[in-house]
């Protein structure tokens, strides 16, 4: 029987790329998210199952896990890709927007992992959370998003420590700027402020990045699939950046560059 993977936020962006990659690697794939149309299209493409479930709703994570297990009879890998943002400093941020971001990016990860763990213990399976470089490095006006992603990183490491003895691995991927719908919206806003357009905004945002470009969803998906699969069975608790080298740059030294 083929191994089974559940991918939250699986209808678009990084989640959709992960679903395609894991299906190509031989996994039966269940994608979960809020919007039925992209989920159903992706599920049809990879021969998987779509489950409409919002991880920010306390009932959503359990429904997503149940949908995968009901369809395929087991769960070997969980990939938590669902995410949202709400810009603002601590002084500017509203409680409603703060709670919405944490409900999706942190509490939703907690609830999905909690629902999946009994099945993953049985399968000696793997969890991969998709956090962000913003969980490792502070960004302007990103208090809610950064805090939620930092929490997801530590939550993943806690799962690695607590459930590693039961055979479950948990690792975290931290992308930088990746061309997704969410990033495109941010670049459209930046482009409007700077008078560049979307592509010009990506150039501005990635000018200090050693790779000098944004990444593509497939470039994240390859790492996620490896961490979720059988080639990484002694990798547990890792936090891996996929950022073109952003995390290694000393911002204070950039004035000395060419």
N, C-alpha and C positions, 0 to 999 in steps of 0.2 A: 504494500500500500504506500502511495506517495506521501511524503510529509506534507503537513498543512501549515500555512501561514495566515495570520490575520494582520491586516494593515489598516490602522485607523488613519483618517485623512487620506484615504487611498484613491480618491476620484481624480485628483489633479496633482500637478507639481511633483515634488519629491516622492510623495506616496504613490502616485500612479507609476512613476519610473521604477520604484521598488517593486511594485506588483508585477510589472512586465518582466523585470529581471529575475525575480524569484520564480515566476511561472516558467521562464526559459530554463532555469536551473532545476526544474522538475518538481517544484512545490505545487500543490493545490492551493489556490489563493482565494481568500475571502477579503473583500474590501468594504470598509465601513466609513460612513461620513454623513453629513447633513443633507446633501443634495442628491436626489435619486438619479437624475439624468446622467451626469458623468460617471457615477458609480456603476449604473447598469451598462453603460457603453463599455467601460473598462472590463467589467466582469464578462461580458459577451466576448470581448476581444481575447481574453486569456482563458476562457472556459472555466471561470470561477463563479463565486457567488457575491452578490451585493447585499449589504444590510444597511438600511437607513437608520443611523443611530448617532446622536449628538453626545460626545463624551462629556460635554459640559452639563448635561442632564444627568442627575445621579443614577437614573435607570439605564442610560445609554450604554455604558461600558459592558454591563452584564448582558444586555441584549446583543451587542456585537459579538461577544465571546460565544454566547449560546447559538447564534446564527452560524458561526463557523463550525462549531462542534456538531450541531444538528446536521449540517450538510455533509461534512467529511468524516465525522466520527472520532476525531482526535484534534489536538493542537500541538504543534511542534515548535512554532516560532510566533512571537508577537512583535510587531513593529509599530511603535507609537509615533505617528507623523502628524496627527491633528494639531493645529496651532493657530493662534490669532494674536493680534497686537493692538495696542491703543497708545499712541504717542502721548508724551507729556512728562514733565518733571514731577517730583513728589508734590510740590506746591500747586501744580496745575491739575493733577490727576484727580478724577472723581472716584468716590468709593464704588460706584456702580461699574465703571469701566475697569477699575483695578480688580474687582471680584470676578468680572467676566473673563479677563485674561487669565487669572489664576485658576478659574474653574476649568478652562480648556487645557492650558499648558502644564498645569501641575496636578490639580486634583483629578482631572480626567485621566492623566497618566497613572496616578495612584490607583484609581478605581478600576481601570482596565487591567493593570498588572495584578491587582488583588483578585479580580474575577478569573483571570487566566492562570494564575499560579497552580491551582490543583491539577489542571491538565498538563501544564508544563513540567511539574514535578513528576507526574506519571510518565511523560515522554522523555524526561531529562533534556528539556528543550532550552530555548534561548529567547531572551528579550533584547531588543535594540530600541533605544529611545532616540529620537531626533530632537536634540536641543538646539543650540545656536552658539556661534562665537560670542553673541551678546550675553550668554550665561557665564563667560569666562573673562570678558573685557567690558568695561562700562562704555556706553554710548550716550550721546546727548539725548535728552528728552525721551528716555526709554526705561523709566523706572519699573513699570509694571512688567514689561516684556523681559527685561534683563533679570529681574528678581525671579520671575516664574521659570525661566530657563536655567538659572543657577540652581533653583530648587530641584528641577528635574534631573540635573546632573548628579546632585547628591543623593536623591531618591534612588537613582539607578545604581549607584555604588553601594547604598544600603542593601538593596536587593541582592547584589552580588555577594555581599558578606553574609547576609542572613540565609540565603537560599542556595548558595554555592554548595554547601555540604549535601543538599538534596539533589544535586546534579543540574541545577538551573544556572545558566550563565546570563549576566546582564551587562550590556555595554552601551555606551552613549556616543553618538556622532554629533559633532558641532560644526555645521556648515557656516561659511561666510556668505557673501553675496552670491546667490544662485538664481538664475533666471526662472522665476516662477510667477504666478499671478500675483501673489502677495508682494514679491520684490518689485514687479513691474509697477504696481500701484505706488509704492514708495518712490520709485524712480520718476514716475509721472509727476508726482508732487515736487520732487527735487528739481526736475527739469523745468517745471513752471516757475519755480523760484529763481532759477539761475538762467532761464532763457535758453536752454539747450534742447530739449526733446529727450525722450527715453534713452536712446543710445548714448547721447552726450552725457546724461546723468550717470549712466553706468560707468562711463569713462572717468568722470570725476570721482565717483565713489571708489573705484578700484585703482586710481592713480598711485596710491601708496602700497598697493598689493604687489609683491614680487612677481606674480604671474601676469599682472597688468590687464586682467580681464575678470569678469564674473564667471562662475562655474555653471555647468549645465546639470539638470536633475540626474541624468544618467551617471555623472561622475560621482554623485553621492550614492546612488543606488548600488553601484558595484561594491562599495565598501559595506553598505548595510547588508547586502545579500551574503557577503563573505562572513561577516560577524554572526549572521543568523544561521549559517550553514555548517557543514561538517568539517570544513578545513580550518576552523578556528576554535577547536574544542578546548584549548588551554588558555584562551583569552577570556578574561572575566574581570569586570570592574574597570575596563579601559575607557578613557575619554579621548576620542580621536577627532582632531580638527580636519575639515575638508574646506580649505579657505584660501588656496593659492599662496599660502605663506603669510597671511595677515597676522597671525598670532605671534610670529617671531619678530615682527618689526618693532623697533624702539622708536616710538613716536617723537621723542625729544631729539633724536638724531637726524630726522628727516631734513632739517635745515642745512645739513652738511652734504646732502646728496647732490647729484647733478641737476 
